[in-house]
Amino acid sequence: MLDWKNCPAVERSPDKVSGAWVFRGTRVPVRALFENLEAGAKVDDFLVWFEGVSRDQVDAVLEHAAG
């Protein structure tokens, strides 16, 4: 399991999406990115479907996940 504490693109709050890690400033769970990519979506698709998430945030999350 990844430790998201050091990724500036995400945040976690117990009163937001049941405490799930979300893209900072949104209610979009980080897991939504990975679920959509695994299902064959492109990053550009994700950015259209989830307004409010920036490409910089997606890039930071993917870089963090890659380690």
N, C-alpha and C positions, 0 to 999 in steps of 0.2 A: 504494500500500500504506500502510495506517495505521500510525502509530508509537504502539504501546500503552504505551510506557514511562511516560507521564504519566497513565495511567488507573489510579487506586487500586483499582479493582474487579477487576483482573486481575494475574496473575503468570506468570512463565516460569522454568522450571528444566530443565536438560538431562536430569535423571533423572525428569521427570514428563511423560508423554504425548509423548515424543520431542522435548521442548523447545518444544512448541506453547504459545501463549498460552492460559491457562485462567482460569476464574473463581477468584479468590483463595480458597484453602482447599478447593478441589475438584479433581477431575480432569476437569472438563467443559470441553472446548475452546470458546473464544469463537466459533469458526466454526460450532459446532453451533447457536448462537442464530440466526445469519444464514441458515444452510441451512434451518432449520425455518420461519423467518418467510417466506423466499422460497417455500417449499412450501405456504404458506397457513396455517400454525399461528398461533395467537394467543400473546401473551406468557403469559397464564394457563396455556395448555396446556404451554408450555415449562417453566414453574415446577413443574408437577405431574410432568412426565416426568423432570426433572432435579433431584431433591431435593438440597438443599444450596446451590443457587443462590438468592439472594434477589432480590426485586423491586428493591431499591436497587442491587444489582450490575447487573442488566439495564438499569435506567434509566441508570446511569452509562456503561455500554458503548454504549448507543444514543446518548446525548448526545455522547460522545466521537467516535463514528463520524460523527455529523451535523456535527461540527466547530464 
